[in-house]
Protein backbone atom coordinates (compact mmCIF):
# COMPACT_ATOMS: atom_id res chain seq x y z
CA UNK A 1 0.00 0.00 0.00
CA UNK A 2 2.83 2.38 0.88
CA UNK A 3 4.47 1.60 -2.47
CA UNK A 4 1.26 2.46 -4.32
CA UNK A 5 0.96 5.75 -2.43
CA UNK A 6 4.58 6.59 -3.31
CA UNK A 7 3.85 5.97 -7.00
CA UNK A 8 0.76 8.16 -6.81
CA UNK A 9 2.83 10.95 -5.25
CA UNK A 10 5.50 10.80 -7.95
CA UNK A 11 2.91 10.66 -10.75
CA UNK A 12 0.65 13.39 -9.35
CA UNK A 13 -0.63 15.95 -11.82
CA UNK A 14 1.67 18.97 -12.27
CA UNK A 15 0.91 22.42 -10.93
CA UNK A 16 -0.10 24.86 -13.72
CA UNK A 17 3.09 26.87 -13.09
CA UNK A 18 5.14 23.92 -14.31
CA UNK A 19 3.40 23.41 -17.62
CA UNK A 20 5.55 25.88 -19.64
CA UNK A 21 8.70 24.04 -18.46
CA UNK A 22 7.22 20.60 -19.12
CA UNK A 23 5.83 21.44 -22.57
CA UNK A 24 8.99 23.35 -23.47
CA UNK A 25 11.23 20.46 -22.45
CA UNK A 26 9.10 17.96 -24.34
CA UNK A 27 9.12 20.17 -27.44
CA UNK A 28 12.91 20.48 -27.37
CA UNK A 29 13.23 16.73 -26.88
CA UNK A 30 11.15 16.00 -29.97
CA UNK A 31 12.51 18.77 -32.20
CA UNK A 32 16.09 18.40 -31.02
CA UNK A 33 16.01 14.63 -31.32
CA UNK A 34 14.84 14.89 -34.94
CA UNK A 35 17.04 17.78 -36.06
CA UNK A 36 20.22 17.30 -34.02
CA UNK A 37 20.50 13.86 -32.50
CA UNK A 38 19.91 11.61 -29.52
CA UNK A 39 22.08 13.57 -27.07
CA UNK A 40 19.75 16.59 -27.22
CA UNK A 41 16.74 14.30 -26.97
CA UNK A 42 17.96 12.62 -23.79
CA UNK A 43 19.02 15.88 -22.14
CA UNK A 44 15.66 17.49 -22.88
CA UNK A 45 13.81 14.35 -21.82
CA UNK A 46 15.67 14.30 -18.51
CA UNK A 47 14.79 17.98 -17.93
CA UNK A 48 11.14 17.26 -18.72
CA UNK A 49 11.07 14.31 -16.32
CA UNK A 50 12.62 16.45 -13.58
CA UNK A 51 10.00 19.17 -14.10
CA UNK A 52 7.19 16.61 -13.98
CA UNK A 53 8.57 15.47 -10.63
CA UNK A 54 9.32 18.91 -9.22
CA UNK A 55 5.98 20.51 -10.13
CA UNK A 56 3.85 17.59 -8.94
CA UNK A 57 0.76 18.75 -7.07
CA UNK A 58 -0.80 15.85 -5.15
CA UNK A 59 -4.15 16.07 -3.42
CA UNK A 60 -4.00 16.18 0.36
CA UNK A 61 -6.42 15.18 3.13
CA UNK A 62 -6.63 18.17 5.47
CA UNK A 63 -7.63 17.58 9.13
CA UNK A 64 -11.08 18.90 9.99
CA UNK A 65 -10.70 19.17 13.77
CA UNK A 66 -11.60 22.68 14.93
CA UNK A 67 -8.63 24.87 15.77
CA UNK A 68 -5.95 22.86 13.98
CA UNK A 69 -3.30 24.75 12.01
CA UNK A 70 -1.64 22.64 9.33
CA UNK A 71 1.74 22.83 7.66
CA UNK A 72 1.87 25.37 4.79
CA UNK A 73 4.47 23.31 2.93
CA UNK A 74 6.20 19.97 2.63
CA UNK A 75 9.74 19.74 3.99
CA UNK A 76 11.82 19.60 7.14
CA UNK A 77 11.43 21.87 10.15
CA UNK A 78 14.71 23.76 10.56
CA UNK A 79 13.69 26.25 13.28
CA UNK A 80 11.09 26.51 16.03
CA UNK A 81 11.25 29.62 18.18
CA UNK A 82 10.04 33.16 18.84
CA UNK A 83 10.40 35.82 16.16
CA UNK A 84 8.62 38.98 15.10
CA UNK A 85 6.60 38.72 11.87
CA UNK A 86 7.91 40.64 8.84
CA UNK A 87 7.38 44.32 9.52
CA UNK A 88 5.77 44.89 6.13
CA UNK A 89 2.72 42.90 7.28
CA UNK A 90 1.92 45.39 10.06
CA UNK A 91 1.35 42.69 12.69
CA UNK A 92 3.46 44.47 15.29
CA UNK A 93 6.94 43.85 16.71
CA UNK A 94 5.93 41.38 19.45
CA UNK A 95 7.62 37.99 18.99
CA UNK A 96 5.39 35.00 18.42
CA UNK A 97 6.13 31.34 17.74
CA UNK A 98 7.61 30.72 14.30
CA UNK A 99 7.96 27.37 12.55
CA UNK A 100 10.39 27.43 9.61
CA UNK A 101 10.12 24.66 6.99
CA UNK A 102 12.94 24.04 4.51
CA UNK A 103 12.02 22.59 1.11
CA UNK A 104 14.63 20.70 -0.88
CA UNK A 105 14.30 20.18 -4.63
CA UNK A 106 12.80 16.76 -3.87
CA UNK A 107 9.85 18.12 -1.87
CA UNK A 108 6.46 19.16 -3.21
CA UNK A 109 6.70 22.93 -3.60
CA UNK A 110 3.02 23.85 -3.64
CA UNK A 111 2.14 26.06 -0.65
CA UNK A 112 -1.11 25.70 1.30
CA UNK A 113 -3.05 27.81 3.78
CA UNK A 114 -2.59 26.72 7.41
CA UNK A 115 -6.13 27.78 8.36
CA UNK A 116 -9.27 29.32 6.95
CA UNK A 117 -9.41 33.09 6.91
CA UNK A 118 -9.20 36.30 4.89
CA UNK A 119 -5.97 37.61 3.39
CA UNK A 120 -5.44 41.07 4.88
CA UNK A 121 -2.01 41.82 3.45
CA UNK A 122 0.29 40.51 0.70
CA UNK A 123 3.76 42.04 0.67
CA UNK A 124 6.62 41.15 -1.68
CA UNK A 125 10.19 42.16 -0.83
CA UNK A 126 13.22 41.62 -3.08
CA UNK A 127 16.39 40.32 -1.51
CA UNK A 128 19.29 37.89 -1.66
CA UNK A 129 19.33 34.17 -2.45
CA UNK A 130 21.15 32.71 0.54
CA UNK A 131 20.76 29.10 1.64
CA UNK A 132 17.15 29.03 2.83
CA UNK A 133 17.98 26.83 5.83
CA UNK A 134 19.95 29.70 7.42
CA UNK A 135 18.21 31.85 10.03
CA UNK A 136 19.22 35.10 8.30
CA UNK A 137 17.42 33.98 5.15
CA UNK A 138 14.18 35.12 6.81
CA UNK A 139 15.39 38.74 6.78
CA UNK A 140 17.90 38.86 3.90
CA UNK A 141 16.34 36.73 1.16
CA UNK A 142 13.67 37.55 -1.38
CA UNK A 143 10.28 36.85 0.19
CA UNK A 144 6.54 37.14 -0.18
CA UNK A 145 4.55 37.48 3.04
CA UNK A 146 0.84 36.96 3.64
CA UNK A 147 -1.18 38.00 6.70
CA UNK A 148 -4.33 35.99 7.32
CA UNK A 149 -7.14 36.97 9.70
CA UNK A 150 -8.84 33.91 11.15
CA UNK A 151 -12.58 33.67 11.91
CA UNK A 152 -11.92 34.19 15.63
CA UNK A 153 -10.00 37.44 14.97
CA UNK A 154 -6.50 35.96 15.45
CA UNK A 155 -3.86 36.72 12.85
CA UNK A 156 -1.17 34.51 11.36
CA UNK A 157 1.59 35.12 8.83
CA UNK A 158 2.89 32.81 6.12
CA UNK A 159 6.14 33.82 4.43
CA UNK A 160 7.45 32.32 1.18
CA UNK A 161 11.25 32.65 1.12
CA UNK A 162 13.47 32.10 -1.91
CA UNK A 163 16.57 29.92 -1.55
CA UNK A 164 19.89 29.32 -3.29
CA UNK A 165 18.43 28.23 -6.60
CA UNK A 166 14.90 29.58 -6.21
CA UNK A 167 14.34 32.53 -8.50
CA UNK A 168 10.59 32.82 -8.59
CA UNK A 169 7.95 33.06 -5.87
CA UNK A 170 4.39 32.53 -7.05
CA UNK A 171 1.34 33.68 -5.09
CA UNK A 172 -2.09 33.77 -6.73
CA UNK A 173 -4.00 35.32 -3.82
CA UNK A 174 -4.69 38.99 -3.19
CA UNK A 175 -5.83 41.10 -0.27
CA UNK A 176 -9.47 40.38 0.50
CA UNK A 177 -9.38 36.82 -0.84
CA UNK A 178 -10.65 34.05 1.42
CA UNK A 179 -8.61 30.90 1.93
CA UNK A 180 -9.78 27.56 3.26
CA UNK A 181 -7.58 25.40 5.47
CA UNK A 182 -5.29 23.37 3.20
CA UNK A 183 -6.12 25.43 0.09
CA UNK A 184 -3.32 26.04 -2.40
CA UNK A 185 -2.16 29.65 -2.66
CA UNK A 186 1.19 29.51 -4.47
CA UNK A 187 4.55 27.82 -4.87
CA UNK A 188 8.29 28.55 -5.06
CA UNK A 189 10.79 27.40 -7.70
CA UNK A 190 13.26 25.52 -7.07
CA UNK A 191 14.20 24.95 -3.40
CA UNK A 192 13.06 27.32 -0.70
CA UNK A 193 11.58 27.88 2.76
CA UNK A 194 8.19 28.70 4.22
CA UNK A 195 7.82 30.31 7.65
CA UNK A 196 4.60 30.15 9.65
CA UNK A 197 4.02 32.69 12.44
CA UNK A 198 1.38 31.32 14.81
CA UNK A 199 -1.35 33.39 16.49
CA UNK A 200 -0.21 35.16 19.64
CA UNK A 201 -0.35 32.81 22.63
CA UNK A 202 -0.44 29.61 20.53
CA UNK A 203 2.45 27.16 20.93
CA UNK A 204 3.68 24.72 18.26
CA UNK A 205 3.36 20.95 18.63
CA UNK A 206 6.24 20.16 16.26
CA UNK A 207 9.99 19.98 16.74
CA UNK A 208 13.09 20.73 14.67
CA UNK A 209 14.01 18.05 12.08
CA UNK A 210 10.40 16.84 11.90
CA UNK A 211 9.11 16.17 8.38
CA UNK A 212 6.05 18.12 7.30
CA UNK A 213 3.36 17.22 4.77
CA UNK A 214 1.75 20.40 3.46
CA UNK A 215 -1.95 20.64 4.16
CA UNK A 216 -1.91 17.56 6.42
CA UNK A 217 0.61 17.75 9.28
CA UNK A 218 -0.84 19.50 12.35
CA UNK A 219 1.54 22.23 13.56
CA UNK A 220 -0.59 23.65 16.38
CA UNK A 221 -4.08 23.49 17.88
CA UNK A 222 -5.51 26.80 19.00
CA UNK A 223 -7.88 25.32 21.56
CA UNK A 224 -5.53 22.67 22.93
CA UNK A 225 -4.49 22.36 26.57
CA UNK A 226 -1.43 20.28 25.70
CA UNK A 227 2.00 21.56 26.67
CA UNK A 228 4.43 21.98 23.80
CA UNK A 229 7.91 20.46 24.19
CA UNK A 230 10.48 22.84 25.75
CA UNK A 231 12.37 23.58 22.56
CA UNK A 232 14.04 26.70 23.90
CA UNK A 233 14.44 29.05 26.82
CA UNK A 234 14.51 32.80 26.34
CA UNK A 235 13.85 35.92 28.35
CA UNK A 236 11.02 36.94 26.02
CA UNK A 237 8.36 35.17 28.02
CA UNK A 238 7.99 32.26 25.57
N, C-alpha and C positions, 0 to 999 in steps of 0.2 A: 504493500500500500504506500509506504514511504517512497519507494522508487517511482511509482506512478505519479505521486504528487510532485516529485522532483522534475519529472519529464514535463508535467503540465506547467511548472514554473518556468522552465527554460523555453518552452514553446508558446508562452503566453503572447497574446496579440501585442503589437508594438504601440507605444504612445504616438499620437499624431505628430509630435515634434520630431520623431525619428524617421518619418517617411521620406523626406527629401534625401537623407543620407542613404537609406536603404534602396530607394529607387535609383538614386544616382550611382551607387556602387554596382547595382545589378546591371544598369545600362552600360557602364564602363566595362564590366566583365564580358558582356555579350559583344559590344562593339570592338573592344580591344582584342578580345580573343579571335574575332574574325579578321580584323585588319592588321594586327601586329603579331600575335602569337600567344602561346599558352601561358607564358610567364605573366603577362598582363592580366589574363583571365584569372589565374589563381590568386594573384595579389588582390584584385578587385573582389573576387569571390570571398576571400578571407575577410576583407573589410566589411562586406555586406553581412557576412555571418556574425561578425563582432557587433555590428549595429543592431541586428535583430536581437542579439542577446542583451546588449546594453539598454536598449529602449523598451524592453519587455514591460508590460503593464498588467500584471495579474490582478484578478479580482481578490478582494479580501473580505473576511467575515469580521465585522466590527462589533465589539461587545456592546450590549444594549443596557447594561446595568446603569442606573441613574448615578451621575456624578463621576463616572470614569473618564479620565483623560488618556487618550491613546497616543502611541508614538507617531510623530509626523513624518518619519522616514525609516527605511531599513538601515541597518548598519550596527556599529559598535559604539557603546557609550564610552566616551573618552573623558568626560568631566561631569561631576555632580557637585554643585556648590552654589553659594550665594553670589549674585552679580546683579548690577543694575541693568534694566532693559536698555536697548539703544535709545539715545536721547532724542533721535528724530521721531520717535513714536509718541513722545509726550506723556509717557506713563509715570514720570517722576523719577527721582534719583535713588529712591529706597531700594536696597538689594532685596531680591526675592530668589527662590530656588530656581536654578538653571540646570537643565539636562542637555548636554551637548552630544550629538550623534554624528560619528564620522562615517562617511560612505566611501567605500573603495570602488574601483571600476567594476567590481564583480557584483555589487549590490544593485537592487532595483532603485532607480533614481527618481521615481515619481513621489511627490510630496503630498501629504494628506492632512486634513484639518484634525487637530487633537480633540475638538469638541464642537458642538453646534453653537452658532452665534453669528453676529453681524460684524463685517470688516469695518473698522472705524478709521484705519489709517494704513496706507501702503507707502513705504518710503524706500527708494533705491539710493544706494550710495556707492560711487566708484571707489576702487581701492587696489591693493596689491593682490598677488596670487601666491601667498605663502602656503606652506603645508597646512591643510585645514585641521589637522589634529593638534596643532599648537594653540595654546591659550590666546596668544596675541592675534590669531587669525580673526577672532570675534570683533576686534576693533580696527585692525589694519586692512583686512581683505575686502574685496568687493562684496556687497551684500544687498539683500532685499528683505525688508522687515515688514511684517504684518501685525497689526494690533487687532484683537478679536474681543468683542464684548459678549459675554455669555448671558444666557437668559436670566440668571440670578443677579446680574450687574457686575460680576467679577470680570477682570480683564486679563488676558494672556497675550504673549507675544511669541511669534514664530519667525525665526530669522534664517533665510537661505544664504549660505556663505560659500563663495567660490573657493576652489582649492588650487593646487599646483597646476593641474592641466584643465581645470574647468574654466571656460571662457564665455559661458552664457548661462544666465539665470533666467528661467521662464516662470512667469506668474500670470495666470489668466483671470485673476480676480481683481476687483476694484472696490474703492470705498463705497459702502452701502450694500454690497453684495452679502447674501446670507450663505453660510456654509453649514453643512451637516457634518456630524462626527464621522470621520473616515473618508470624507469627500476629497477627491483630488483637486488641488489648486495650482500645481505647477511642477517643475522639475529643474534639475541642474545638470549640465553637461561638463566634464566627464570625471567625476570624482570631487567630493565636496563635503560640506557639513551642514547640519540643521540644528539650531539651538531652540529649545523650548523654555520659555520663562513662565513658570506656574503662577496661578493666582496668589496674591498675598496671603500668607498664613497656611498655604497648602504645601505639604512635604512630599517628596518623591518616594516611590516604593521600589526604585531600581538602583543598581549599583554600577560603578565603573567596570568596564570590560563586558558587561552584559550585552547580548545580541538582541536587537530590536527588529520587529516586523511591523512596518508602517501600516497604520490603520487597525492593528490587532493587539499589539503588546500594550498592556495597561501600565502607564507611567505613574499615575497618581489617582486617588479617589477623593473627591472634595468633601464627601460626607463620612469618610472613614474615621474610626477611632484608633486605628492601628498606629503603632510607633514606627517611624522609618528608622532604618539602620543608622548608627552614628558614623556617617561617612566623613565628618570633619568637625573640628572645634574652632570657633572663631569668637571674636569679641563683638560681633555684630548682632548677637541675640538669636542667631539661627541654631 
